[in-house]
Amino acid sequence: MPDPTSLQLAEALQAHSPTLPGGEPALSAALVQLTGQTGKLLRARLTLSTARSFGWEESAAVNLAVAVEYFHVASLALDDLPCMDDALERRGQPCVHRQHGEATAILAALALINRAYFLVNTTFAAQPLSLRQAAAACVDRCLGSVGLVGGQARDLAFASSARSAREIGRIALAKSGALFGLAVMLPALAADPLPQESRQLRALCLYWGLSFQLVDDLRDVLSNSAVEGKTTGRDRVLGRPNLVLALGVAAARARLARLDGLAHRTMARLTPTGEGRWGCLASFQGEALAALSANLARTAA
Amino acid sequence: MPDPTSLQLAEALQAHSPTLPGGEPALSAALVQLTGQTGKLLRARLTLSTARSFGWEESAAVNLAVAVEYFHVASLALDDLPCMDDALERRGQPCVHRQHGEATAILAALALINRAYFLVNTTFAAQPLSLRQAAAACVDRCLGSVGLVGGQARDLAFASSARSAREIGRIALAKSGALFGLAVMLPALAADPLPQESRQLRALCLYWGLSFQLVDDLRDVLSNSAVEGKTTGRDRVLGRPNLVLALGVAAARARLARLDGLAHRTMARLTPTGEGRWGCLASFQGEALAALSANLARTAA
């Protein structure tokens, strides 16, 4: 039984979808699949709880959460394409390009990205100038050549690189860290964080991004497609960056434990009492990372 | 010898490019190709002259022109992909995906789209709330499911439709009209057009979009790839919408003449003396459409 927040987000993801009455049927079907087949909604939930705790109105908080999720879902649909990871399944179903064709998958991703920008822009529209400029710069940094797009490019070029653990970390940071960064920093801009807090927030998103990527790497190596609901074992086949393949399972697990320690120490500095204005992030870390570890324990069992 | 405006725009297109020192080499090379290999810069020039005549500062006018051109160039790179039009050449060179791979072409297009939004947002940042909201809605409409993305989806689905001339017009409107609409309406928002003027502006962009698409259709059928610098004859092979294939050359030419008349009559209502605040559009129409006709006359000769 999904919790109320998941239901609320699932409804909002469909309500804001750029589907049209009388729109081209394949495009509409692809958008229905992408906006209806929700995963754990981690990034959307993180955005929502951060936005709520910084005084955004409920509808604005939901808009930002939907925007971040649209950016995420669009990046997954593009990553799955034959020219990228050539995946067969995502969230337990055939990938969008396998159901509706590659061109439609690309167009649906573009429609979601376009709508996500619209949501961010209209949500920030009534905010002061400095905040709007900071938001535009934040999205540009998280999604562009230094963020998601740059990370994906390095990911694809990894097979012909020196394949170092350092390069793997750099890619994980750009790919996975970027969307956590957007989920936290975009709503948190309204809290006008101190420079020291901004540094700690960025560090947290970095540790989370690296942890999530590492768990993904472990599952790609240790699990199978039926359990995961998406195609596994692709990293070895495609020569993609995977720390487990580079360092071995034991070293990867040790690194995951180290990241967990770093995240908790950073959180302790940000919220010395476990509460205060960044308390929502402590809750997210507690729940999401615990769920991640439990999930991984089952996978590896 | 390029004119000063072309040189200025060419320089700005490179200056704002989301290339990075130390960025992934294939992505950087693709961005250099896309931002360096400028075509006629029609949409950028139209944006620039509209913005200038409505009192935008020069740097803001250039930013908007670069943003519209980035959206346009990204759409061309995606349209050329094997899963879309499977083109071989663009602007006299092998397409980006043929030089740098499909994945890199997609990522470069995303990086340009991301940067284009950043430019629009920062340029509008200091404008009043109503104007910023109108700008966000304008971009969403021109590029999303009702605009460029929807038009491209209909374009791809055309082969299995009833292939009516009406559907061809609808597609041309969404695909080609959308970027002219963005080029004119985005900077013109600052002029606070009257409702009647807005209608006439939209009609103008519609006639221009349909005319340009019709010329494209004629060239695809009548010309060859060496003359055009891009792959021709694709519409018949791929079953894409092409009014010349649907109606024949003579009827297509008659329709082009009719569109020319409609555009001139609309312009006459907008600028009764040929000058006034919309005079910049009259100049664009005079120059660009005359060049188009001359070009077409050579093609067909």
Interface residues (C-beta under 8 A of the other chain):
Chain A: P18 T19 L20 G23 E24 P25 A26 L27 L31 L78 L81 C83 M84 G101 E102 A103 T104 I106 L107 L110 A111 I113 N114 R115 Y117 F118 N121 T122 A125 A126 L129 R132 Q133 A135 A136 A137 V139 D140 L143 G144 S145 V146 V149 G150 Q152 A153 R154 L156 A157
Chain B: P18 T19 L20 G23 E24 P25 A26 L27 L31 L78 L81 C83 M84 G101 E102 A103 T104 I106 L107 L110 A111 I113 N114 R115 Y117 F118 N121 T122 A125 A126 L129 R132 Q133 A135 A136 A137 V139 D140 L143 G144 S145 V146 V149 G150 Q152 A153 R154 L156 A157
